[in-house]
Amino acid sequence: MLVKKLTPLGGKKNRGRMYIPYNLSQAGVDEAGLITGSAVPDNQVVADNFLGDLVAASLPMVIANKVLALDVITGKPYVTEINAGPEVTSVIVEDHVATQRRRLVRS
């Protein structure tokens, strides 16, 4: 299951997603990857409560932004630090199954 994290700011840098594996039964997903039944609304309530509980405990969820540098020898980027970005204000449970790398073909 995929849960999108949204902030009041726009752009790819200011949003995120959480992949929650093994949360759905095979019977709850149709052949096109659409989540059927009450799984989406039920999990939306859980996700909203989770976000609310974090805020109530003064542990707000934020989007982590990586600062990259380029290795001069290999030419590959590497992470130098991770900054706390904007606070997540809402979460949305997606109605299609997902993988971490979004390699599913949609019909």
matplotlib code that plots the C-alpha trace (Angstrom):
import matplotlib.pyplot as plt

x = [0.0, 1.2, 0.6, 1.3, 2.6, 1.6, 2.8, 1.5, 4.4, 4.6, 7.2, 8.8, 11.1, 8.1, 6.2, 6.9, 5.5, 5.5, 5.3, 3.6, 4.2, 2.0, -0.9, -3.4, -4.7, -4.5, -8.3, -8.6, -6.9, -8.3, -6.4, -5.7, -4.1, -7.1, -7.7, -11.3, -13.7, -13.3, -9.5, -8.8, -11.2, -10.3, -6.6, -7.1, -8.6, -5.6, -3.2, -5.0, -5.0, -1.3, -0.5, -2.7, -1.1, 2.4, 1.3, -0.4, 2.8, 4.9, 6.6, 5.5, 6.2, 8.5, 9.9, 13.6, 15.7, 19.1, 22.0, 24.2, 27.8, 29.7, 32.7, 35.5, 37.2, 34.2, 31.8, 29.0, 26.8, 26.8, 24.7, 26.5, 23.6, 19.8, 17.7, 14.3, 12.0, 8.4, 5.9, 3.5, -0.1, -2.0, -1.7, -3.5, -3.9, -3.6, -6.3, -3.9, -1.2, 2.3, 5.9, 8.7, 10.1, 6.7, 7.3, 3.7, 2.0, -1.4, -4.2]
y = [0.0, 3.5, 6.5, 10.0, 12.6, 16.2, 19.6, 23.1, 23.7, 22.6, 20.7, 17.3, 18.4, 19.1, 15.9, 12.2, 8.8, 5.8, 2.2, -0.2, -3.8, -6.7, -4.5, -5.8, -9.2, -10.7, -11.0, -7.2, -6.3, -6.8, -7.8, -4.2, -3.4, -1.5, -1.9, -3.1, -3.0, -0.9, -1.2, 2.3, 4.2, 2.0, 2.6, 6.3, 6.6, 4.8, 7.0, 10.2, 9.0, 8.2, 11.7, 13.3, 11.2, 12.3, 16.0, 15.5, 14.0, 17.0, 14.7, 16.1, 14.2, 16.1, 15.5, 14.7, 16.4, 15.0, 17.3, 15.7, 16.3, 14.8, 12.5, 13.9, 10.5, 8.3, 11.1, 9.6, 11.6, 10.9, 12.3, 14.9, 15.7, 15.3, 18.3, 18.4, 19.9, 21.1, 19.5, 16.9, 18.3, 15.4, 11.9, 10.1, 6.4, 5.5, 3.3, 1.3, -1.1, 0.1, -0.9, 1.1, 1.8, 2.4, -0.2, -1.4, -0.8, 0.9, 0.0]
z = [0.0, -0.8, 1.4, 0.0, 2.3, 1.5, 2.8, 2.2, -0.2, -3.8, -5.7, -5.6, -2.8, -0.5, -0.7, 0.0, 0.2, 2.5, 1.2, 3.6, 2.6, 3.4, 4.5, 1.8, 1.2, -2.3, -2.4, -1.7, -5.0, -8.4, -11.6, -12.6, -9.2, -7.8, -4.1, -3.6, -0.7, 2.3, 2.5, 1.3, 3.6, 6.5, 6.0, 5.4, 8.9, 10.3, 8.4, 9.5, 13.1, 13.0, 11.7, 14.3, 17.1, 16.0, 16.1, 19.5, 20.8, 19.5, 17.0, 13.7, 10.5, 8.1, 4.7, 4.9, 2.1, 1.2, 0.4, -2.3, -3.3, -6.2, -5.6, -7.6, -8.2, -9.1, -10.3, -8.2, -5.9, -2.2, 0.7, 2.9, 5.2, 5.6, 6.5, 8.0, 5.4, 5.7, 8.1, 6.6, 6.9, 5.4, 4.1, 1.3, 0.9, -2.8, -4.3, -6.4, -5.2, -5.5, -5.3, -3.8, -7.3, -9.0, -11.7, -12.0, -15.4, -15.1, -17.4]

ax = plt.figure().add_subplot(projection="3d")
ax.plot(x, y, z, "-o")
ax.set_aspect("equal")
plt.show()
